[in-house]
Amino acid sequence: MTDLVEFNSPDTVVPPYGAYSHAAVVSAQARLLFTSGQVGETRDGVIPPTVEEQYKVVLTNIANTLAANGASPANIVKLTTYLVTPIAPARMRAIREEVFGDIKPAATMIPVPKLAAPEYFVEMEAVAALDPC
């Protein structure tokens, strides 16, 4: 990320368990982009049958939404993930790195009993910091 965001993990709290930071400090000059919850459904209406495949689609949908707004995954400040079906943390990191590269935004993962439709296993929201106009 540019000078718009500073990521940190204070040594006064438990170290991050994965590819995330405990805090993201956003410059006052940045514009913020908030995505709606993205689910594991492609633009063509295809919903993959596994949580891992849906997770990759979710990440791709977020990357595409960022690109449409002049940004990339490097602009992500915060991710919130809702999971009905668990994914092994190491596998989750590998898929995220494949789509987003080596980013470590602030992140939260929340297990939920269900999402908007029973065929959805994962949903994610993103907040990104964009360059000023």
Contact map, one row per residue, 1 for C-alpha under 8 A:
1111100000000000000000000000000000000000000000000000000000000000000000000110000000000000000000000000000000000000000000000000000000000
1111100000000000000000000000000000000000000000000000000000000000000000000000000000000000000000000000000000000000000000000000000000000
1111110000000000000000000010000000000000000000000000000000000000000000000000000000000000000000000000000000000000000000000000000000000
1111110000000000000000000110110000000000000000000000000000000000000000000000000000000000000000000000000000000000000000000000000011100
1111111000000000000000011110000000000000000000000000000000000000000000000000100000000000000000000000000000000000000000000000000010000
0011111100000000000000011100000000000000000000000000000000000000000000000000000000000000000000000000000000000000000000000000000000000
0000111110000000000011111000000000000000000000000000000000000000000000000000000000000000000000000000000111000000000000000000000000000
0000011111000000000011110000000000000000000000000000000000000000000000000000000000000000000000000000000000000000000000000000000000000
0000001111101011000011100000000000000000000000000000000000000000000000000000000000000000000000000000000000000000000000000000000000000
0000000111111010000001000000000000000000000000000000000000000000000000000000000000000000000000000000000000000000000000000000000000000
0000000011111110000000000000000000000000000000000000000000000000000000000000000000000000000000000000000000000000000000000000000000000
0000000001111100000000000000000000000000000000000000000000000000000000000000000000000000000000000000000000000000000000000000000000000
0000000011111110000000000000000000000000000000000000000000000000000000000000000000000000000000000000000000000000000000000000000000000
0000000000111111000000000000000000000000000000000000000000000000000000000000000000000000000000000000000000000000000000000000000000000
0000000011101111100000000000000000000000000000000000000000000000000000000000000000000000000000000000000000000000000000000000000000000
0000000010000111111111000000000000000000000000000000000000000000000000000000000000000000000000000000000000000000000000000000000000000
0000000000000011111100000000000000000000000000000000000000000000000000000000000000000000000000000000000000000000000000000000000000000
0000000000000001111100000000000000000000000000000000000000000000000000000000000000000000100010000000000000000000000000000000000000000
0000000000000001111110000000000000000000000000000000000000000000000000000000000000000000000010000000001110000000000000000000000000000
0000000000000001111111000000000000000000000000000000000000000000000000000000000000000000000000000000001111100000000000000000000000000
0000001110000001001111110000000000000000000000000000000000000000000000000000000000000000000000000000000111100000000000000000000000000
0000001111000001000111110000000000000000000000000000000000000000000000000000000000000000000000000000000001100000000000000000000000000
0000001110000000000011111000000000000000000000000000000000000000000000000000000000000000000000000000000011000000000000000000000000000
0000111100000000000011111100000000000000000000000000000000000000000000000000110000000000000000000000000011000000000000000000000000000
0000111000000000000000111110000000000000000000000000000000000000000000000000000000000000000000000000000000000000000000000000000000000
0001110000000000000000011111010000000000000000000000000000000000000000000000100000000000000000000000000000000000000000000000000010000
0011100000000000000000001111110000000000000000000000000000000000000000000000000000000000000000000000000000000000000000000000000000000
0000000000000000000000000111110000000000000000000000000000000000000000000000000000000000000000000000000000000000000000000000000000000
0001000000000000000000000011111000000000000000000000000000000000000000000000000000000000000000000000000000000000000000000000000000110
0001000000000000000000000111111100000000000000000000000000000000000000000000000000000000000000000000000000000000000000000000000011110
0000000000000000000000000000111110000000000000000000000000000000000000000000000000000000000000000000000000000000000000000000000011111
0000000000000000000000000000011111000000000000000000000000000000000000000000000000000000000000000000000000000000000000000000001111000
0000000000000000000000000000001111100000000000000000000000000000000000000000000000000000000000000000000000000000000000000000001111000
0000000000000000000000000000000111110000000000000000000000000000000000000000000000000000000000000000000000000000000000000000111100000
0000000000000000000000000000000011111100000000000000000000000100100000000000000000000000000000000000000000000000000000000000111000000
0000000000000000000000000000000001111100000000000000000000000000000000000000000000000000000000000000000000000000000000000000110000000
0000000000000000000000000000000000111110000000000000000000000000000000000000000000000000000000000000000000000000000000000011110000000
0000000000000000000000000000000000111111000000000000000001001100000000000000000000000000000000000000000000000000000000000011100000000
0000000000000000000000000000000000001111100000000000010011000000000000000000000000000000000000000000000000000000000000010111000000000
0000000000000000000000000000000000000111110000110000111111000000000000000000000000000000000000000000000000000000000000011110000000000
0000000000000000000000000000000000000011111111110000010011000000000000000000000000000000000000000000000000000000000000000000000000000
0000000000000000000000000000000000000001111111100000000010001000000000000000000000000000000000000000000000000000000000000000000000000
0000000000000000000000000000000000000000111111000000000000000000000000000000000000000000000000000000000000000000000000000000000000000
0000000000000000000000000000000000000000111111000000000000000000000000000000000000000000000000000000000000000000000000000000000000000
0000000000000000000000000000000000000000111111100000000000000000000000000000000000000000000000000000000000000000000000000000000000000
0000000000000000000000000000000000000000111111110000000000000000000000000000000000000000000000000000000000000000000000000000000000000
0000000000000000000000000000000000000001110011111000010000000000000000000000000000000000000000000000000000000000000000110000000000000
0000000000000000000000000000000000000001100001111110110000000000000000000000000000000000000000000000000000000000000000000000000000000
0000000000000000000000000000000000000000000000111110110000000000000000000000000000000000000000000000000000000000000000100000000000000
0000000000000000000000000000000000000000000000011111110000000000000000000000000000000000000000000000000000000000000000001000000000000
0000000000000000000000000000000000000000000000011111111000000000000000000000000000001110000000000000000000000000000000001100000000000
0000000000000000000000000000000000000000000000000111111100000000000000000000000000000010000100100000000000000000000000000000000000000
0000000000000000000000000000000000000001000000011111111110000000000000000000000000000000000000000000000000000000000000000000000000000
0000000000000000000000000000000000000011100000111111111111000000000000000000000000000000000000000000000000000000000000011100000000000
0000000000000000000000000000000000000001000000000011111111100000000000000000000000000000000000100000000000000000000000000110000000000
0000000000000000000000000000000000000001000000000001111111110000000000000000000000000000000000110010000000000000000000000000000000000
0000000000000000000000000000000000000011110000000000111111111000000000000000000000000000000000000000000000000000000000000000000000000
0000000000000000000000000000000000000111100000000000011111111100000000000000000000000000000000000000000000000000000000000111000000000
0000000000000000000000000000000000000000000000000000001111111110000000000000000000000000000000010011000000000000000000000000000000000
0000000000000000000000000000000000000000000000000000000111111111000000000000000000000000000000000010000000000000000000000000000000000
0000000000000000000000000000000000000100010000000000000011111111100000000000000000000000000000000000000000000000000000000000000000000
0000000000000000000000000000000000100100000000000000000001111111110000000000000000000000000000000000000000000000000000000000010000000
0000000000000000000000000000000000000000000000000000000000111111111000011000000000000000000000000011000000000000000000000000000000000
0000000000000000000000000000000000000000000000000000000000011111111100000000000000000000000000000000000000000000000000000000000000000
0000000000000000000000000000000000100000000000000000000000001111111110000000000000000000000000000000000000000000000000000000000000000
0000000000000000000000000000000000000000000000000000000000000111111111111000000000000000000000000000000000000000000000000000000000000
0000000000000000000000000000000000000000000000000000000000000011111111110000000000000000000000000000000000000000000000000000000000000
0000000000000000000000000000000000000000000000000000000000000001111111100000000000000000000000000000000000000000000000000000000000000
0000000000000000000000000000000000000000000000000000000000000000111111100000000000000000000000000000000000000000000000000000000000000
0000000000000000000000000000000000000000000000000000000000000000011111110000000000000000000000000000000000000000000000000000000001000
0000000000000000000000000000000000000000000000000000000000000000011111111110000000000000000000000000000000000000000000000000000001000
0000000000000000000000000000000000000000000000000000000000000010011001111111000000000000000000000000000000000000000000000000000000000
0000000000000000000000000000000000000000000000000000000000000010010000111111000000000000000000000001101000000000000000000000000000000
1000000000000000000000000000000000000000000000000000000000000000000000111111000000000000000000000001001000000000000000000000000000000
1000000000000000000000000000000000000000000000000000000000000000000000111111100000000000000000000000000000000000000000000000000111000
0000000000000000000000000000000000000000000000000000000000000000000000011111111000000000000000000000000010000000000000000000011110000
0000100000000000000000010100000000000000000000000000000000000000000000000011111000000000000000000000000011000000000000000000011110000
0000000000000000000000010000000000000000000000000000000000000000000000000001111100000000000000000000000011100000000000000000011100000
0000000000000000000000000000000000000000000000000000000000000000000000000001111110000000000000000000000011110000000000000001111000000
0000000000000000000000000000000000000000000000000000000000000000000000000000011111000000000000000000000000111100000000000001110000000
0000000000000000000000000000000000000000000000000000000000000000000000000000001111100000000000000000000000111100000000000111100000000
0000000000000000000000000000000000000000000000000000000000000000000000000000000111110000000000000000000000001111000000000111000000000
0000000000000000000000000000000000000000000000000000000000000000000000000000000011111100000000000000000000001111000000001110000000000
0000000000000000000000000000000000000000000000000000000000000000000000000000000001111100000000000000000000000011111000011100000000000
0000000000000000000000000000000000000000000000000010000000000000000000000000000000111110000000000000000000000010000000001100000000000
0000000000000000000000000000000000000000000000000010000000000000000000000000000000111111000000000000000000000010000000000000000000000
0000000000000000000000000000000000000000000000000011000000000000000000000000000000001111101100000000000000000000000000000000000000000
0000000000000000000000000000000000000000000000000000000000000000000000000000000000000111111100000000000000000000000000000000000000000
0000000000000000010000000000000000000000000000000000000000000000000000000000000000000011111110000000000000000000000000000000000000000
0000000000000000000000000000000000000000000000000000000000000000000000000000000000000001111111000000000000000000000000000000000000000
0000000000000000000000000000000000000000000000000000000000000000000000000000000000000011111111100000000000000000000000000000000000000
0000000000000000000000000000000000000000000000000001000000000000000000000000000000000011111111110000000000000000000000000000000000000
0000000000000000011000000000000000000000000000000000000000000000000000000000000000000000111111111000000000000000000000000000000000000
0000000000000000000000000000000000000000000000000000000000000000000000000000000000000000011111111100000000000000000000000000000000000
0000000000000000000000000000000000000000000000000001001100000000000000000000000000000000001111111110000000000000000000000000000000000
0000000000000000000000000000000000000000000000000000000100100000000000000000000000000000000111111111100000000000000000000000000000000
0000000000000000000000000000000000000000000000000000000000000000000000000000000000000000000011111111111000000000000000000000000000000
0000000000000000000000000000000000000000000000000000000000000000000000000000000000000000000001111111100000000000000000000000000000000
0000000000000000000000000000000000000000000000000000000100110010000000000000000000000000000000111111100000000000000000000000000000000
0000000000000000000000000000000000000000000000000000000000100010000000001100000000000000000000011111111000000000000000000000000000000
0000000000000000000000000000000000000000000000000000000000000000000000001000000000000000000000011111111000000000000000000000000000000
0000000000000000000000000000000000000000000000000000000000000000000000000000000000000000000000001001111100000000000000000000000000000
0000000000000000001100000000000000000000000000000000000000000000000000001100000000000000000000001001111110000000000000000000000000000
0000001000000000001110000000000000000000000000000000000000000000000000000000000000000000000000000000011111000000000000000000000000000
0000001000000000001110110000000000000000000000000000000000000000000000000001111000000000000000000000001111100000000000000000000000000
0000001000000000000111110000000000000000000000000000000000000000000000000000111000000000000000000000000111110000000000000000000000000
0000000000000000000111000000000000000000000000000000000000000000000000000000011110000000000000000000000011111000000000000000000000000
0000000000000000000000000000000000000000000000000000000000000000000000000000001110000000000000000000000001111100000000000000000000000
0000000000000000000000000000000000000000000000000000000000000000000000000000000111100000000000000000000000111110000000000000000000000
0000000000000000000000000000000000000000000000000000000000000000000000000000000111100000000000000000000000011111000000000000000000000
0000000000000000000000000000000000000000000000000000000000000000000000000000000001111100000000000000000000001111100000000000000000000
0000000000000000000000000000000000000000000000000000000000000000000000000000000001110000000000000000000000000111111000000000000000000
0000000000000000000000000000000000000000000000000000000000000000000000000000000000010000000000000000000000000011111000000000000000000
0000000000000000000000000000000000000000000000000000000000000000000000000000000000010000000000000000000000000001111111011000000000000
0000000000000000000000000000000000000000000000000000000000000000000000000000000000010000000000000000000000000001111111011110000000000
0000000000000000000000000000000000000000000000000000000000000000000000000000000000000000000000000000000000000000011111010000000000000
0000000000000000000000000000000000000000000000000000000000000000000000000000000000000000000000000000000000000000011111110000000000000
0000000000000000000000000000000000000000000000000000000000000000000000000000000000000000000000000000000000000000011111111000000000000
0000000000000000000000000000000000000000000000101000000000000000000000000000000000000000000000000000000000000000000011111000000000000
0000000000000000000000000000000000000011000000100000010000000000000000000000000000010000000000000000000000000000011111111110000000000
0000000000000000000000000000000000000001000000000110010000000000000000000000000000111000000000000000000000000000011001111110000000000
0000000000000000000000000000000000000011000000000010011001000000000000000000000011111000000000000000000000000000001000011111000000000
0000000000000000000000000000000000001111000000000000001001000000000000000000000011100000000000000000000000000000001000011111100000000
0000000000000000000000000000000000001110000000000000000001000000000000000000001111000000000000000000000000000000000000000111110000000
0000000000000000000000000000000001111100000000000000000000000000000000000000001110000000000000000000000000000000000000000011111000000
0000000000000000000000000000000001111000000000000000000000000100000000000001111100000000000000000000000000000000000000000001111100000
0000000000000000000000000000000111100000000000000000000000000000000000000001111000000000000000000000000000000000000000000000111110000
0000000000000000000000000000000111000000000000000000000000000000000000000011110000000000000000000000000000000000000000000000011111000
0001100000000000000000000100011110000000000000000000000000000000000000000011100000000000000000000000000000000000000000000000001111100
0001000000000000000000000000011110000000000000000000000000000000000001100010000000000000000000000000000000000000000000000000000111110
0001000000000000000000000000111000000000000000000000000000000000000000000000000000000000000000000000000000000000000000000000000011111
0000000000000000000000000000111000000000000000000000000000000000000000000000000000000000000000000000000000000000000000000000000001111
0000000000000000000000000000001000000000000000000000000000000000000000000000000000000000000000000000000000000000000000000000000000111
